[in-house]
Amino acid sequence: MKRCEEQSKLLSKRIDDLNRKQRTHRLRVRAGILESFFTKPELLTDDQVMDVLRLAFRQPEVKRFVAGIEASLTVLQDSDFCI
């Protein structure tokens, strides 16, 4: 019984590690994508980048685009089922 509990803890830790690595990778990739839109990203402060993003995401066409993506993902998630 104790061995099973230890294995369960190890597996849980491994899952947490993999999730953290996956998130870190996603954040790095997306940061690179964002920086690719600036000619000199190293010159901008974090606040300036945030201001650019706030301005961009206020645009109605961007809001509609993001809402459409999120809606389609929700539909896909709702249709997932196990056999």
BAFI-3210 file (N, C-alpha, C; in Angstrom, 3 decimals, decimal comma, padded with zeros to 6 digits):
// residues 83
n [1|2|3|4|5|6|7|8|9|10|11|12|13|14|15|16|17|18|19|20|21|22|23|24|25|26|27|28|29|30|31|32|33|34|35|36|37|38|39|40|41|42|43|44|45|46|47|48|49|50|51|52|53|54|55|56|57|58|59|60|61|62|63|64|65|66|67|68|69|70|71|72|73|74|75|76|77|78|79|80|81|82|83]
n.u [000,826|001,874|003,917|002,459|001,305|003,588|004,449|002,298|002,574|005,027|004,334|002,443|004,043|005,691|003,847|003,146|005,640|005,938|003,740|004,484|006,832|005,726|004,080|006,032|007,457|005,434|004,996|007,482|007,604|005,399|006,166|008,322|006,981|005,439|007,504|008,509|007,003|007,933|010,380|012,620|012,602|013,994|014,267|011,896|009,853|008,305|005,840|005,277|004,973|002,738|000,892|000,694|-000,466|-002,897|-004,097|-004,289|-006,005|-008,328|-009,541|-012,387|-012,481|-010,467|-011,382|-013,691|-012,491|-010,918|-012,979|-014,346|-012,437|-012,223|-014,854|-015,033|-013,179|-014,403|-016,634|-015,357|-014,215|-016,520|-017,533|-015,809|-015,464|-015,302|-014,972]
n.v [-001,192|001,287|001,547|001,913|004,394|005,990|005,703|006,901|009,542|010,168|009,999|012,026|014,253|014,139|014,666|017,296|018,531|018,153|019,631|022,203|022,565|022,475|024,760|026,758|026,515|027,235|029,911|031,061|030,696|032,217|034,735|035,194|035,300|037,622|039,546|039,507|041,266|043,759|046,163|046,791|045,282|045,162|047,730|048,549|049,038|046,898|047,995|049,565|047,619|046,345|048,437|048,615|046,116|046,380|048,458|047,235|045,062|046,326|046,968|046,577|044,600|042,876|041,995|040,601|038,611|037,190|036,355|034,665|032,630|031,640|030,755|028,706|026,929|026,279|024,906|022,696|021,556|020,939|018,954|016,858|013,572|010,534|007,151]
n.w [000,000|000,864|-001,008|-003,350|-002,822|-002,761|-005,413|-006,656|-005,747|-006,938|-009,656|-009,778|-009,218|-011,440|-013,489|-012,780|-013,201|-015,989|-016,907|-016,066|-017,584|-020,136|-020,061|-019,681|-022,071|-023,901|-023,117|-023,733|-026,513|-027,334|-026,426|-028,102|-030,535|-030,145|-029,851|-032,408|-033,855|-033,366|-034,316|-032,823|-030,198|-027,795|-026,915|-025,861|-022,971|-020,485|-019,800|-022,044|-024,034|-022,982|-023,224|-026,037|-026,569|-025,159|-026,618|-029,138|-028,597|-028,008|-030,341|-032,396|-034,457|-033,710|-031,237|-032,099|-033,658|-031,764|-030,047|-031,787|-032,188|-029,554|-029,185|-031,090|-030,044|-027,639|-028,571|-029,718|-027,389|-025,956|-027,549|-027,216|-026,119|-024,248|-025,205]
ca.u [000,000|002,776|004,616|001,518|001,186|004,827|004,409|001,298|003,187|006,039|003,639|001,829|005,142|006,122|002,815|003,327|006,861|005,663|002,836|005,272|007,710|004,871|003,680|007,228|007,717|004,381|005,253|008,662|007,241|004,502|006,957|009,071|006,033|005,131|008,666|008,761|006,237|008,637|011,676|013,652|011,878|014,830|014,168|010,593|009,640|007,153|004,639|005,014|004,435|001,366|000,070|000,453|-001,436|-004,209|-004,634|-004,637|-007,136|-009,538|-010,105|-013,548|-012,207|-009,636|-012,303|-014,521|-011,618|-010,597|-014,224|-014,613|-011,502|-012,615|-016,117|-014,779|-012,490|-015,410|-017,442|-014,523|-014,107|-017,825|-017,797|-014,911|-016,048|-014,571|-015,766]
ca.v [000,000|002,436|001,635|002,495|005,811|006,630|005,748|007,894|010,857|010,375|010,266|013,344|015,213|014,096|015,384|018,724|018,970|018,220|020,762|023,421|022,674|022,792|026,159|027,572|026,484|028,033|031,323|031,491|030,760|033,353|035,960|035,357|035,739|039,025|040,379|039,555|042,366|045,010|046,220|046,808|044,953|045,365|049,134|048,797|048,584|046,007|048,827|049,967|046,444|046,170|049,477|048,195|045,013|046,918|049,191|046,276|044,221|047,156|047,108|045,694|043,431|041,953|041,391|039,612|037,507|036,404|035,726|033,555|031,544|031,050|030,044|027,453|026,023|025,816|023,908|021,490|020,962|020,381|017,764|015,785|012,579|009,279|005,966]
ca.w [000,000|000,950|-002,293|-004,316|-002,498|-003,201|-006,881|-007,014|-005,512|-007,971|-010,920|-009,658|-009,354|-012,851|-014,253|-012,480|-013,894|-017,422|-017,135|-015,904|-018,755|-021,285|-019,917|-019,910|-023,513|-024,547|-022,838|-024,493|-027,934|-027,549|-026,248|-029,345|-031,565|-029,877|-030,153|-033,849|-034,431|-033,090|-034,992|-031,776|-028,962|-026,602|-026,505|-025,239|-021,595|-020,340|-019,822|-023,427|-024,731|-022,480|-023,848|-027,421|-026,533|-024,752|-027,762|-030,194|-028,216|-027,923|-031,679|-032,557|-035,303|-032,922|-030,255|-032,810|-034,067|-030,570|-029,599|-032,708|-031,878|-028,276|-029,375|-031,807|-029,119|-026,687|-029,269|-029,808|-026,067|-025,601|-028,353|-026,793|-025,235|-024,187|-025,538]
c.u [000,874|003,510|003,726|001,352|002,425|004,874|003,429|001,854|004,226|005,402|003,002|002,885|005,613|005,132|002,954|004,547|006,617|004,745|003,583|006,179|006,911|004,459|004,862|007,546|006,706|004,635|006,439|008,348|006,387|005,214|007,768|008,192|005,719|006,301|008,936|007,994|006,898|009,986|012,825|013,003|012,675|014,755|012,866|010,564|008,456|005,852|004,284|004,434|002,995|000,434|-000,270|-000,611|-002,830|-004,876|-005,101|-005,900|-008,409|-010,247|-011,249|-013,256|-011,341|-010,507|-013,153|-013,695|-011,309|-011,839|-014,569|-013,709|-011,932|-013,909|-015,892|-014,058|-013,459|-016,265|-016,642|-014,413|-015,410|-018,114|-016,863|-015,649|-015,214|-015,506|-015,518]
c.v [001,261|002,649|002,277|003,988|006,572|006,754|006,816|009,305|011,177|010,712|011,655|014,437|015,283|014,852|016,881|019,284|019,125|019,398|022,083|023,630|023,061|024,268|027,087|027,644|027,368|029,525|031,851|031,640|031,995|034,681|036,240|035,839|037,222|039,925|040,494|040,691|043,723|044,999|046,218|046,517|045,217|046,805|049,438|048,298|047,622|046,801|049,264|048,807|046,205|047,206|049,120|047,097|045,499|047,642|048,225|045,495|045,010|047,279|046,107|044,439|042,402|041,242|040,301|038,387|036,590|035,675|034,528|032,361|030,845|030,258|028,714|026,451|025,464|024,727|022,591|020,801|020,295|019,095|016,612|014,828|011,315|008,128|004,899]
c.w [000,000|-000,376|-003,353|-004,072|-002,961|-004,717|-007,352|-006,838|-006,588|-009,316|-010,909|-009,825|-010,806|-013,742|-014,038|-013,209|-015,388|-017,752|-017,035|-017,118|-019,995|-021,252|-020,207|-021,399|-024,251|-024,341|-023,627|-025,977|-028,198|-027,348|-027,510|-030,480|-031,386|-030,255|-031,646|-034,536|-034,203|-033,795|-033,993|-030,421|-027,697|-026,083|-025,762|-023,798|-021,575|-020,408|-021,243|-024,237|-024,284|-023,089|-025,292|-027,454|-026,142|-025,913|-028,852|-029,840|-027,948|-029,268|-031,870|-033,390|-034,565|-031,887|-030,907|-033,190|-032,883|-030,058|-030,481|-032,445|-030,598|-028,398|-030,076|-030,912|-028,089|-027,309|-029,374|-028,457|-025,661|-026,359|-028,022|-025,874|-025,307|-024,520|-024,502]
res [m|k|r|c|e|e|q|s|k|l|l|s|k|r|i|d|d|l|n|r|k|q|r|t|h|r|l|r|v|r|a|g|i|l|e|s|f|f|t|k|p|e|l|l|t|d|d|q|v|m|d|v|l|r|l|a|f|r|q|p|e|v|k|r|f|v|a|g|i|e|a|s|l|t|v|l|q|d|s|d|f|c|i]
***
